[in-house]
Amino acid sequence: MRPNRLADGAVHLWWINLDTGLADTSALSMPELERARGFRTERGRARYVVAHAAVREILAHYADTDAASLSIVSQPHGKPCLAATPAGPTVPAFSLSRSGDWAVLAVTQDSEIGVDLEIDGSVPDRAAMLAALTPNERDAAAMLDDDALTSAFRVAWTRKEACLKAAGIGFAVDPSEVEVSLDGAPCSIRVPSAPGASLVYGSLPVHVVTLAPNQGRTVSLARVGVPITTAQVVQFDMSRYHSLPSRHKTNPINKSGAFKCAESLQS
Ligand SMILES: CC(C)(COP(=O)(O)OP(=O)(O)OC[C@H]1O[C@@H](n2cnc3c(N)ncnc32)[C@H](O)[C@@H]1OP(=O)(O)O)[C@@H](O)C(=O)NCCC(=O)NCCS
């Protein structure tokens, strides 16, 4: 198996359909199996398993190992990362978001990345949406009618989460303290620090972009220290992947049906 080298500054964004009906647990770690067992519904469990099995298959290519032996560890606030191996190639940074029947996995090299996906559905009421914003964002949002506020909120919320995930601190910092632009234009922000955070992100700006909304899905990407100018978007189909001959599994971004390169986004 050959590792897939990420070019300098490249971001690969993988779309993973979670309702493929192939919930294979064989590559999952003990903690992943334990989490899978904790889901109340079979559908929730299957989606979690498909997401984590796919993440392992995809990252295994970059790290030049196999999915089951990939060592994924947690940072202090819960951000997963690949454990570095002294002999192995430089491991990429990644971020996962799951919403409904889809997951997105963002992968890049040499900088921390965060991604957040929201699929259109119920949103909080107007007061709750405004409460999740900073005072400046609230002023801008106050002029918007309900539909415009809902769209702006989805953009803002995915941006805030993407930034908090890039910084590795998750909800240890309240999203209402993270100021992003509501209009979807690329922006650079400072994320407030969190106690016990292991990452050195405080001195660097976090750059955030929002992809053009597509089929009711809003996705924002954030990267620490390095602006995001393009993202190569790839669709991953787990059941088609499993039916591929192994010679076609050597490069994640290839031309087979399991890795359909949908578009290259200019942000
Ligand atoms: C990550 C978080 C910000 C967003 O979660 P969400 O919107 O519900 O869910 P998403 O699907 O967008 O993201 C979840 C994924 O983010 C990743 N993640 C978890 N914690 C993270 C963190 N601190 N930073 C970045 N990514 C994180 C995981 O890959 C997770 O996937 P999984 O649930 O399949 O394992 C929120 O769940 C959070 O703050 N978690 C931290 C939990 C925590 O503090 N744990 C204590 C450890 S001591």
The ligand as an SDF file (V2000), in Angstrom:
LIG
                    3D

 48 50  0  0  0  0  0  0  0  0999 V2000
  -16.4390   17.8760   19.1310 C   0  0  0  0  0  0  0  0  0  0  0  0
  -17.6090   18.7730   19.4780 C   0  0  0  0  0  0  0  0  0  0  0  0
  -17.1360   20.2030   19.5090 C   0  0  0  0  0  0  0  0  0  0  0  0
  -18.6690   18.7440   18.3600 C   0  0  0  0  0  0  0  0  0  0  0  0
  -19.4430   17.6530   18.3710 O   0  0  0  0  0  0  0  0  0  0  0  0
  -20.7800   17.4780   17.5020 P   0  0  0  0  0  0  0  0  0  0  0  0
  -21.1790   18.6960   16.7600 O   0  0  0  0  0  0  0  0  0  0  0  0
  -21.7500   16.8980   18.4240 O   0  0  0  0  0  0  0  0  0  0  0  0
  -20.3560   16.3460   16.5050 O   0  0  0  0  0  0  0  0  0  0  0  0
  -19.5020   16.3090   15.1630 P   0  0  0  0  0  0  0  0  0  0  0  0
  -20.0040   15.0930   14.4770 O   0  0  0  0  0  0  0  0  0  0  0  0
  -19.4600   17.5620   14.3940 O   0  0  0  0  0  0  0  0  0  0  0  0
  -18.0110   16.0470   15.6850 O   0  0  0  0  0  0  0  0  0  0  0  0
  -17.7470   14.9100   16.4330 C   0  0  0  0  0  0  0  0  0  0  0  0
  -16.3350   14.4480   16.1210 C   0  0  0  0  0  0  0  0  0  0  0  0
  -15.4060   15.4710   16.4970 O   0  0  0  0  0  0  0  0  0  0  0  0
  -14.2180   14.8520   16.9600 C   0  0  0  0  0  0  0  0  0  0  0  0
  -13.9180   15.4580   18.2560 N   0  0  0  0  0  0  0  0  0  0  0  0
  -14.2880   15.0810   19.5010 C   0  0  0  0  0  0  0  0  0  0  0  0
  -13.7900   15.9730   20.3990 N   0  0  0  0  0  0  0  0  0  0  0  0
  -13.1020   16.8920   19.7080 C   0  0  0  0  0  0  0  0  0  0  0  0
  -12.3240   18.0350   20.0760 C   0  0  0  0  0  0  0  0  0  0  0  0
  -12.1620   18.4180   21.3460 N   0  0  0  0  0  0  0  0  0  0  0  0
  -11.7460   18.7570   19.0940 N   0  0  0  0  0  0  0  0  0  0  0  0
  -11.8800   18.3990   17.8050 C   0  0  0  0  0  0  0  0  0  0  0  0
  -12.5850   17.3200   17.3900 N   0  0  0  0  0  0  0  0  0  0  0  0
  -13.1730   16.5670   18.3430 C   0  0  0  0  0  0  0  0  0  0  0  0
  -14.4490   13.3410   16.9770 C   0  0  0  0  0  0  0  0  0  0  0  0
  -13.8910   12.8160   15.8010 O   0  0  0  0  0  0  0  0  0  0  0  0
  -15.9430   13.2400   16.9190 C   0  0  0  0  0  0  0  0  0  0  0  0
  -16.3690   12.1040   16.1990 O   0  0  0  0  0  0  0  0  0  0  0  0
  -17.0310   10.8560   16.9600 P   0  0  0  0  0  0  0  0  0  0  0  0
  -18.1180   11.4040   17.8330 O   0  0  0  0  0  0  0  0  0  0  0  0
  -17.5460   10.0020   15.8610 O   0  0  0  0  0  0  0  0  0  0  0  0
  -15.9270   10.2280   17.7370 O   0  0  0  0  0  0  0  0  0  0  0  0
  -18.1950   18.3650   20.8610 C   0  0  0  0  0  0  0  0  0  0  0  0
  -18.7140   17.0650   20.8310 O   0  0  0  0  0  0  0  0  0  0  0  0
  -17.1600   18.4520   21.9660 C   0  0  0  0  0  0  0  0  0  0  0  0
  -16.8360   19.5100   22.4520 O   0  0  0  0  0  0  0  0  0  0  0  0
  -16.6150   17.3390   22.3970 N   0  0  0  0  0  0  0  0  0  0  0  0
  -15.5700   17.3560   23.4040 C   0  0  0  0  0  0  0  0  0  0  0  0
  -15.9300   16.3840   24.4580 C   0  0  0  0  0  0  0  0  0  0  0  0
  -14.9990   16.5390   25.6270 C   0  0  0  0  0  0  0  0  0  0  0  0
  -14.6650   17.6100   26.0540 O   0  0  0  0  0  0  0  0  0  0  0  0
  -14.5850   15.4040   26.1350 N   0  0  0  0  0  0  0  0  0  0  0  0
  -13.8080   15.3940   27.2990 C   0  0  0  0  0  0  0  0  0  0  0  0
  -12.5090   14.7090   27.0610 C   0  0  0  0  0  0  0  0  0  0  0  0
  -11.5840   14.8090   28.5460 S   0  0  0  0  0  0  0  0  0  0  0  0
  1  2  1  0
  2  3  1  0
  2  4  1  0
  2 36  1  0
  4  5  1  0
  5  6  1  0
  6  7  2  0
  6  8  1  0
  6  9  1  0
  9 10  1  0
 10 11  2  0
 10 12  1  0
 10 13  1  0
 13 14  1  0
 14 15  1  0
 15 16  1  0
 15 30  1  0
 16 17  1  0
 17 18  1  0
 17 28  1  0
 18 19  1  0
 18 27  1  0
 19 20  2  0
 20 21  1  0
 21 22  1  0
 21 27  2  0
 22 23  1  0
 22 24  2  0
 24 25  1  0
 25 26  2  0
 26 27  1  0
 28 29  1  0
 28 30  1  0
 30 31  1  0
 31 32  1  0
 32 33  2  0
 32 34  1  0
 32 35  1  0
 36 37  1  0
 36 38  1  0
 38 39  2  0
 38 40  1  0
 40 41  1  0
 41 42  1  0
 42 43  1  0
 43 44  2  0
 43 45  1  0
 45 46  1  0
 46 47  1  0
 47 48  1  0
M  END
$$$$
